[in-house]
């Protein structure tokens, strides 16, 4: 919503080679309450002035010597790269109206001036121009906020991953089909899984505790989070290895399941120390 003061404070440039027309338009704008108006009788100066001031509206006469209004509009298109020319053309030639609109002008008024019509068209154009700018600013701020939120999210994810790696032996992510998409640390070794480099090596497999693995698989199948789940396996040398793992399901913005992520540690030494410290009866 525009404040009426914003419209009356909009910057307006009058371009006409006839001093009488310039004075008439300046007086009409002052009487209507517009307080930021300027003028030039030199069409060649328009682009330089617009580059410095970025007018909200240019009242442009089409019939001028040396450089007519159509040439001025063509030059302005090199400045207004967004495609919006804030030009209201002034013409005494009915045949020029369509050509002016095709050249990029947003509206036109006819000579001799009908002051009520001129005032109405000026106000309407300024409302559209200021709303257009307001929308562009809103979109720019929204885009900046999205970039900031995205950067903050990436930073948060990086810190989470860093903390996870510091507090565990491995970190992993897998997609909805169970395929690992991100790993950090000896994930495949800890889980007793083959890597592409190991696939051709014939090695005896460790024996997992089937009940503990079944419970872990059931949690994943049910898409339940799990915390500090301990499971074990007997290695080929007869020693028992204890692993502790925590994980959580991941969902997209539409609440669709997209996989799991989690951390794990080898806690074999901790279990052994605890067993030694526990008195037997």
Order of alpha helices (4+ residues) and beta strands (2+ residues): alpha-beta-alpha-beta-alpha-beta-alpha-beta-alpha-beta-alpha-beta-beta-alpha-beta-alpha-beta-beta-beta-alpha
